[in-house]
Amino acid sequence: MQESNRITIWEEGEYSYPRACGFVPFLTAYLHEGAGDARPCMLVIPGGGYAFVSPREGAIIARKFYDFGMNAFVLTYTVNPLSDAPLKDQSLRDAARALRLIRVRAAEFRIRPDRIAICGFSAGGHLSASLCVHWKTVFDERFGAVSPRPDAAILSYPVITSGSYAHRGSFINLLGKDATEEELRYWSLEKHVSRDTPPCFLWHTATDESVPVENSELFAAALRRQGISYALHIFSEGHHGLSLANEDWIEGRGCDPYTEDQTRRVVQALREGRFPMTEEARTFLFYADPEAQQAGPKDHTVPEVTVWPDLAFAWLNKQWPEGKR
């Protein structure tokens, strides 16, 4: 496997964000070496409540789909660590630019430009689903008319709705505490599924304590109403953020920390006094401390849930029946 150095998705002068601290969103590629047919591609978008980009839903997922024969990328996108600089559409523009860059450079990466799937988790699932329903609104001048529309999506315990089943923290980081009704409606994704939305595979656990399972159910119902091919798997138990739900995930094997680039930069900025030490900042520093993370509850495998990648890959093969996988 060839794991590339980071591929910066924004050119100099194109990107700015108040809490970037020198961070620029980037892709990390997992590409099969050698000559051969172009392969389908998976773009992985980890979760983190739009406050961080989880390493436990990044490289470990890309390597799983790499083992299925796909080429894969992980997107480290813009987040709002201190909950004080609403993202608005910045993360969505990151995702759209990343997918368009992959599609433009498909020959170089030896991928099929018409076989690019997106796999998002939690808030990364919201970002992925946002690209599925709002892809027509996020073109920019670079890459001309190349489309940011995914050819398929895998949505893992996704944040979807801004309504009564919302994960409020994600929407505060995305829109701020004073979001308008119009903004909340735009980012409540079950309201925007159309005939142009790509096929979607969703999975959730019935006991998810952070992002209620109704998020996936609402999106699946909207897909059904529009006649979009979809699959919905609800597992009987398991807490939020399960990733692969296996021993590798528990032990952190393959959970490369590069997705924490912006987090590390903001931590350093706080310690140097470049930002006010608000209550939100103190909370952020606590949760960014590895020792605090290790002191949390012990995860355990959920055998029922570990099958989701096989189910998702079988579903993809049904969507893309011809050609090499």
GIURQUI-V632284 format. One record per residue. N is the residue number from 0. NEAR is the number of other C-alpha atoms within 10 Angstrom. D_FIRST is the distance of its C-alpha to the first C-alpha in Angstrom with 2 decimals. Layout:
N;NEAR;D_FIRST + N;NEAR;D_FIRST
This chain:
0;13;0.00 + 1;11;3.78 + 2;15;6.28 + 3;12;9.50 + 4;11;12.90 + 5;15;15.31 + 6;15;16.70 + 7;16;20.38 + 8;23;21.94 + 9;17;25.56 + 10;9;27.21 + 11;9;29.74 + 12;6;32.89 + 13;8;31.44 + 14;14;30.63 + 15;15;32.92 + 16;16;33.42 + 17;11;36.04 + 18;21;33.75 + 19;19;30.71 + 20;18;31.72 + 21;12;29.47 + 22;19;26.55 + 23;21;25.14 + 24;24;22.91 + 25;24;19.30 + 26;25;16.01 + 27;23;12.61 + 28;25;9.82 + 29;24;6.58 + 30;23;5.98 + 31;21;5.31 + 32;12;6.15 + 33;9;9.73 + 34;7;12.91 + 35;8;14.07 + 36;12;15.80 + 37;21;15.25 + 38;23;13.90 + 39;24;15.53 + 40;31;14.40 + 41;28;14.98 + 42;30;16.36 + 43;30;16.84 + 44;31;20.06 + 45;33;20.95 + 46;29;24.62 + 47;20;27.06 + 48;25;30.44 + 49;28;29.93 + 50;23;30.55 + 51;24;27.04 + 52;28;23.42 + 53;25;22.37 + 54;22;19.25 + 55;25;19.77 + 56;29;19.02 + 57;30;16.07 + 58;28;12.56 + 59;22;13.57 + 60;28;14.42 + 61;27;11.47 + 62;22;9.22 + 63;15;12.14 + 64;23;12.20 + 65;20;8.52 + 66;13;9.65 + 67;13;12.60 + 68;16;10.90 + 69;24;11.26 + 70;29;9.60 + 71;31;10.69 + 72;31;12.48 + 73;29;14.67 + 74;28;18.08 + 75;32;20.05 + 76;29;23.50 + 77;26;27.08 + 78;26;28.98 + 79;26;32.55 + 80;27;32.39 + 81;25;36.14 + 82;22;37.28 + 83;18;39.51 + 84;17;37.89 + 85;22;37.39 + 86;22;34.26 + 87;16;36.00 + 88;14;33.61 + 89;18;31.30 + 90;21;28.38 + 91;23;28.88 + 92;21;28.88 + 93;22;25.57 + 94;30;24.03 + 95;27;25.77 + 96;23;24.70 + 97;26;21.00 + 98;27;21.15 + 99;24;23.20 + 100;21;20.92 + 101;23;17.96 + 102;24;20.48 + 103;16;21.90 + 104;12;18.65 + 105;18;17.46 + 106;12;17.61 + 107;10;15.53 + 108;21;12.73 + 109;20;13.36 + 110;24;14.71 + 111;17;18.19 + 112;21;20.47 + 113;15;22.65 + 114;20;20.05 + 115;25;19.05 + 116;23;19.69 + 117;28;20.24 + 118;29;20.03 + 119;28;22.40 + 120;29;23.93 + 121;29;27.56 + 122;30;28.43 + 123;30;24.99 + 124;26;26.26 + 125;29;29.38 + 126;32;27.50 + 127;31;25.53 + 128;31;28.82 + 129;24;30.58 + 130;26;28.36 + 131;27;29.14 + 132;22;32.88 + 133;22;33.39 + 134;20;30.96 + 135;13;33.99 + 136;12;35.19 + 137;18;32.22 + 138;17;31.96 + 139;13;32.26 + 140;6;33.20 + 141;12;29.79 + 142;13;28.04 + 143;10;31.38 + 144;10;31.65 + 145;15;27.95 + 146;18;27.97 + 147;25;26.34 + 148;24;27.01 + 149;29;24.14 + 150;20;24.19 + 151;24;24.01 + 152;29;23.87 + 153;29;23.10 + 154;29;25.51 + 155;29;25.25 + 156;33;28.61 + 157;30;29.20 + 158;35;32.00 + 159;31;33.97 + 160;27;37.68 + 161;21;39.85 + 162;12;42.73 + 163;10;44.03 + 164;16;40.67 + 165;18;38.89 + 166;21;36.71 + 167;18;39.03 + 168;17;36.90 + 169;22;34.26 + 170;25;37.04 + 171;21;38.73 + 172;22;35.63 + 173;27;35.12 + 174;21;38.79 + 175;18;40.85 + 176;14;43.73 + 177;8;46.03 + 178;15;44.03 + 179;11;46.30 + 180;9;46.73 + 181;9;45.33 + 182;14;42.10 + 183;16;41.76 + 184;16;42.33 + 185;16;39.73 + 186;24;37.03 + 187;21;38.24 + 188;25;35.81 + 189;24;37.58 + 190;15;40.34 + 191;18;38.28 + 192;23;36.56 + 193;17;37.60 + 194;12;37.18 + 195;14;34.42 + 196;24;32.25 + 197;21;29.07 + 198;21;28.64 + 199;28;27.75 + 200;23;26.62 + 201;24;28.13 + 202;23;28.14 + 203;31;30.27 + 204;23;32.22 + 205;17;36.00 + 206;16;36.51 + 207;19;34.37 + 208;11;36.62 + 209;17;35.19 + 210;25;34.39 + 211;23;36.81 + 212;22;35.66 + 213;20;38.13 + 214;25;35.64 + 215;27;33.50 + 216;19;36.70 + 217;17;38.19 + 218;26;35.24 + 219;22;35.08 + 220;15;38.83 + 221;18;38.52 + 222;23;35.88 + 223;14;38.23 + 224;12;41.17 + 225;14;39.38 + 226;13;38.21 + 227;18;34.46 + 228;15;32.27 + 229;20;31.04 + 230;17;30.33 + 231;16;31.48 + 232;18;30.72 + 233;16;32.80 + 234;17;32.15 + 235;12;35.25 + 236;14;34.25 + 237;20;31.84 + 238;18;32.02 + 239;18;30.33 + 240;23;26.74 + 241;24;25.31 + 242;24;21.69 + 243;22;20.28 + 244;21;23.52 + 245;17;22.02 + 246;14;21.91 + 247;14;18.48 + 248;20;20.04 + 249;17;23.27 + 250;11;21.92 + 251;13;19.61 + 252;12;16.48 + 253;17;13.49 + 254;19;16.18 + 255;15;15.21 + 256;14;18.52 + 257;19;17.76 + 258;26;19.46 + 259;17;22.65 + 260;20;23.02 + 261;26;26.22 + 262;25;27.54 + 263;15;27.42 + 264;15;29.15 + 265;26;31.85 + 266;20;32.47 + 267;14;33.08 + 268;15;35.35 + 269;17;37.38 + 270;11;37.84 + 271;9;39.06 + 272;10;41.52 + 273;11;40.20 + 274;14;40.52 + 275;11;43.38 + 276;14;42.92 + 277;11;43.70 + 278;10;43.54 + 279;14;40.32 + 280;19;38.90 + 281;14;39.97 + 282;13;38.34 + 283;20;35.10 + 284;21;35.22 + 285;13;35.84 + 286;12;32.91 + 287;18;30.60 + 288;12;31.59 + 289;10;29.01 + 290;10;32.02 + 291;11;33.55 + 292;11;30.43 + 293;9;30.34 + 294;8;34.01 + 295;8;33.50 + 296;7;33.81 + 297;7;31.46 + 298;14;29.07 + 299;15;28.97 + 300;16;26.91 + 301;17;28.27 + 302;11;27.54 + 303;12;29.05 + 304;22;26.60 + 305;16;23.35 + 306;13;23.59 + 307;20;23.24 + 308;17;19.58 + 309;13;20.58 + 310;15;23.72 + 311;22;22.05 + 312;16;19.62 + 313;12;22.69 + 314;18;24.59 + 315;22;22.09 + 316;14;22.35 + 317;10;26.08 + 318;16;25.91 + 319;16;23.74 + 320;10;25.12 + 321;8;24.33 + 322;10;21.24 + 323;12;17.81 + 324;18;16.11
